[in-house]
């Protein structure tokens, strides 16, 4: 079992409230991702679950047992840090088995658990090497193996891939997904990278300024965000936001709003549309716009567009058939109204 429940969890440093009351349940065996910008409280919350930070108020339950005052070693959680924190003078096998040695586990049992973890992570051939002989990805596998040998109820990952290059991060995302499937153990994963969150999590908790803005499945949050913060944080390029036009606004601005929100309630103040839902047509069709910058990526292109009267540039993600479009090209925009998101003045989603 590996159920984790947070009930009114708060963390304060003196008069400064860092975590402002979090309530959530982590299901047994799920992969839950904490995502949000730097300083939002996601790592602090993870460290409170691990027992590395004290809890100022509220209750932490692990498998129904209040864990606020339990020692980290008694919580059934194992943490993998951003820095690998390996002992440089020890071999891989010694690093992986060190916690078991300190706990008094007999040598034969330690060796068995270390070899089993090495097989799962496909690093058996590395067991006699020292950390300096390993690549970054291999060191991260050793750090994960050190957690696996403890057979925890819950794995806690604090931005474990941030020190790896882009290609290796993709490979390690795949490996962590495979590991979760093989072990079936509850995993809580902290990242600031929304791509990691979207591709790895069964569910995502989006943090902002010490609270959880929204909790849910990745595509539910992407398609039905609770507010502007969630809508803008998830998705790259970011969602387009269009303010309600004032009286006498430029015709393209008014036309864009009408195409997205002409039947929206009077409280609607902003419309949102993902870049992939903004179709680009030849000039003279749709809403007038001009390409400011075209980023051609091979399989797709990102067009940054200026619409007269709209404060921010718009982004359109289009197919390779638009690879010939360059800066300064006049085009027409055809928004897909079915995917429009409407927000009120406070940034709350209205539909």
Helices and strands as residue ranges (DSSP letters): E 4-13, E 16-26, E 31-35, H 42-50, E 57-62, E 65-66, G 72-74, E 77-80, H 92-102, H 107-121, G 124-126, G 131-133, H 136-148, E 154-158, H 166-183, E 186-191, H 194-200, E 203-208, E 211-216, H 218-223, H 228-233, E 240-243, H 251-261, E 268-273, G 275-277, E 278-282, E 287-296, E 300-306, E 314-319, G 320-322, E 330-335, G 337-339, E 341-344
